[in-house]
Amino acid sequence: MGTLLTQLPALLGVLVGTLGTILATSLADRARWRRTQNVRWDERRLDAYVDYAHALKESYAVALRMTAHLRPGSHSHPIDRDEGLVRLAESDARRTVVWENLLLLGDEPTVVAAATWRDAVWQVERLARGIVGAPTGISEQLARVNEARDGYYRAARQSLGVRGGSVEQSAALRQALTDRTMVAADSAVRANDG
């Protein structure tokens, strides 16, 4: 009995050490699993954000080509209306599918920004489809699309923790649009004067 009592502190030390090791290993494994899951979901979220942006840009590009004749000085290559309608339908189907991934994986600010961008693009699509007539401020409509896109990228970058400052394009695109419109107006005036 005396031997057991003298060895009891050593046995308790071994038992406590073993339990501590098991607990530390379990906590480390759990933390590693959480990090792996976070990276996995971040990768999927990134894919959802990029896929949605590509699908929406595709729709917008087709709509711009279909409305090129309404924008003096446009650099968009005009497209046949029937071909454009087919392409809009195809891109709309793709956008609808990737929208579901965005809803599933995106955070609220990014989904809201995506819907705002989508609504702005829809206005240009409605013009391209002939649902609405050409507005007098088509440049403002295009500027809203660019500003909404900037909002989407800002929210997506925030959601993914991407650093590196602003990547906003709307101000530069607005200036380029204004410059092209002024050049086209000057060319029209010269053609009328000549």
C-alpha positions as MATLAB code, in Angstrom:
seq = 'MGTLLTQLPALLGVLVGTLGTILATSLADRARWRRTQNVRWDERRLDAYVDYAHALKESYAVALRMTAHLRPGSHSHPIDRDEGLVRLAESDARRTVVWENLLLLGDEPTVVAAATWRDAVWQVERLARGIVGAPTGISEQLARVNEARDGYYRAARQSLGVRGGSVEQSAALRQALTDRTMVAADSAVRANDG';
ca = [
       0.000    0.000    0.000;
       2.870    2.332    0.793;
       4.328    1.758   -2.658;
       1.009    2.647   -4.298;
       0.764    5.874   -2.324;
       4.269    6.903   -3.292;
       3.581    6.182   -6.969;
       0.106    7.802   -6.951;
       1.385   11.329   -7.780;
       3.330    9.951  -10.735;
       0.294    7.970  -11.959;
      -1.936   11.036  -11.585;
       0.639   13.087  -13.504;
       0.628   10.544  -16.339;
      -3.190   10.467  -16.349;
      -3.467   14.270  -16.385;
      -0.815   14.505  -19.099;
      -2.619   11.936  -21.239;
      -5.967   13.690  -20.816;
      -4.327   17.037  -21.607;
      -2.758   15.620  -24.772;
      -6.063   14.124  -25.877;
      -7.861   17.420  -25.216;
      -5.207   19.515  -26.997;
      -5.153   17.170  -29.994;
      -8.943   17.190  -30.165;
      -9.077   21.001  -30.059;
      -6.335   21.306  -32.687;
      -8.122   18.828  -34.969;
     -11.392   20.680  -34.543;
      -9.724   24.030  -35.357;
      -7.990   22.507  -38.398;
     -11.325   21.057  -39.606;
     -13.016   24.476  -39.220;
     -10.226   26.196  -41.167;
     -10.496   23.604  -43.922;
     -14.262   24.071  -44.086;
     -13.896   27.864  -44.188;
     -11.381   27.664  -47.030;
     -13.645   25.225  -48.874;
     -16.687   27.500  -48.561;
     -14.658   30.598  -49.427;
     -13.517   28.883  -52.630;
     -17.093   27.987  -53.503;
     -18.273   31.494  -52.647;
     -15.575   32.952  -54.900;
     -16.698   30.651  -57.728;
     -20.329   31.694  -57.220;
     -19.398   35.392  -57.264;
     -17.265   35.055  -60.387;
     -19.781   32.869  -62.239;
     -22.556   35.356  -61.524;
     -20.453   38.307  -62.681;
     -19.568   36.496  -65.922;
     -23.185   35.576  -66.635;
     -24.439   39.098  -65.995;
     -21.643   40.681  -68.040;
     -22.523   38.354  -70.922;
     -26.151   39.534  -70.869;
     -25.036   43.146  -70.633;
     -22.568   42.808  -73.516;
     -25.273   41.381  -75.780;
     -27.708   44.122  -74.762;
     -25.058   46.769  -75.492;
     -24.478   45.305  -78.938;
     -28.221   45.312  -79.600;
     -28.502   48.973  -78.578;
     -25.318   50.216  -80.273;
     -27.364   52.145  -82.844;
     -28.939   54.213  -80.029;
     -25.588   55.407  -78.684;
     -23.641   57.775  -80.933;
     -19.941   57.021  -80.852;
     -20.507   53.533  -79.417;
     -17.640   51.077  -79.727;
     -20.019   48.109  -79.383;
     -20.222   45.936  -82.462;
     -23.885   45.894  -83.551;
     -25.609   42.539  -83.607;
     -28.622   41.321  -85.542;
     -31.769   41.635  -83.426;
     -32.853   38.002  -83.850;
     -29.381   36.703  -83.004;
     -29.241   39.089  -80.058;
     -32.570   37.865  -78.698;
     -31.366   34.258  -78.888;
     -28.141   35.177  -77.097;
     -30.039   37.131  -74.446;
     -32.264   34.114  -73.792;
     -29.224   31.829  -73.462;
     -27.374   34.186  -71.156;
     -30.532   34.727  -69.100;
     -30.802   30.960  -68.575;
     -27.162   30.793  -67.406;
     -27.626   33.795  -65.143;
     -30.692   32.207  -63.550;
     -28.746   29.052  -62.699;
     -25.746   30.848  -61.204;
     -28.070   33.183  -59.277;
     -29.143   30.185  -57.191;
     -25.511   29.470  -56.229;
     -25.083   33.110  -55.291;
     -28.197   32.983  -53.098;
     -26.930   29.845  -51.393;
     -23.346   30.907  -50.765;
     -23.271   34.715  -50.823;
     -23.576   36.971  -47.834;
     -26.441   39.447  -47.617;
     -24.608   42.610  -48.776;
     -23.246   40.805  -51.835;
     -26.615   39.313  -52.781;
     -28.269   42.733  -52.417;
     -25.542   44.340  -54.552;
     -25.913   41.555  -57.142;
     -29.667   42.180  -57.350;
     -29.066   45.920  -57.790;
     -26.604   45.247  -60.621;
     -29.006   42.747  -62.192;
     -31.878   45.261  -62.084;
     -29.741   47.923  -63.771;
     -28.738   45.466  -66.523;
     -32.381   44.436  -66.937;
     -33.249   48.018  -67.845;
     -30.750   47.909  -70.727;
     -32.031   44.457  -71.723;
     -35.609   45.769  -71.811;
     -34.436   48.461  -74.208;
     -32.601   45.861  -76.319;
     -35.677   43.606  -76.450;
     -37.871   46.519  -77.495;
     -40.002   46.360  -74.341;
     -39.342   50.039  -73.652;
     -38.450   52.878  -75.971;
     -35.072   54.556  -76.039;
     -34.734   56.935  -73.097;
     -33.206   60.345  -73.551;
     -30.683   59.534  -70.817;
     -29.306   56.229  -72.035;
     -25.862   57.300  -70.816;
     -27.278   57.663  -67.310;
     -28.754   54.198  -67.579;
     -25.360   52.785  -68.580;
     -23.697   54.725  -65.759;
     -26.133   53.122  -63.273;
     -25.091   49.687  -64.543;
     -21.413   50.524  -64.029;
     -22.016   51.964  -60.549;
     -24.050   48.897  -59.575;
     -21.250   46.638  -60.842;
     -18.772   48.565  -58.685;
     -21.084   48.019  -55.699;
     -21.216   44.290  -56.408;
     -17.438   43.954  -56.602;
     -16.997   46.060  -53.478;
     -19.395   43.785  -51.533;
     -17.913   40.568  -52.956;
     -14.354   41.643  -52.118;
     -15.455   42.542  -48.582;
     -17.185   39.158  -48.228;
     -14.060   37.292  -49.326;
     -11.674   39.456  -47.307;
      -9.847   40.682  -50.412;
      -7.606   43.644  -49.679;
      -5.868   45.994  -52.042;
      -7.944   49.127  -52.300;
     -10.663   50.178  -54.702;
     -11.102   48.650  -58.144;
     -14.064   50.842  -59.078;
     -14.445   51.509  -62.781;
     -17.630   53.569  -63.067;
     -15.983   57.020  -62.968;
     -13.521   56.125  -65.734;
     -16.263   54.484  -67.800;
     -18.538   57.507  -67.340;
     -15.742   59.790  -68.548;
     -15.059   57.554  -71.573;
     -18.769   57.511  -72.402;
     -18.942   61.310  -72.125;
     -15.856   61.691  -74.325;
     -17.287   59.371  -77.015;
     -20.621   61.178  -76.958;
     -18.899   64.547  -77.384;
     -16.759   63.250  -80.261;
     -19.847   61.817  -81.969;
     -21.733   65.103  -81.494;
     -18.792   67.071  -82.929;
     -18.643   64.731  -85.924;
     -22.361   65.168  -86.520;
     -22.051   68.954  -86.386;
     -19.129   68.901  -88.824;
     -21.013   66.601  -91.179;
     -24.009   68.971  -91.141;
     -21.782   72.028  -91.651;
     -19.877   70.452  -94.534;
];
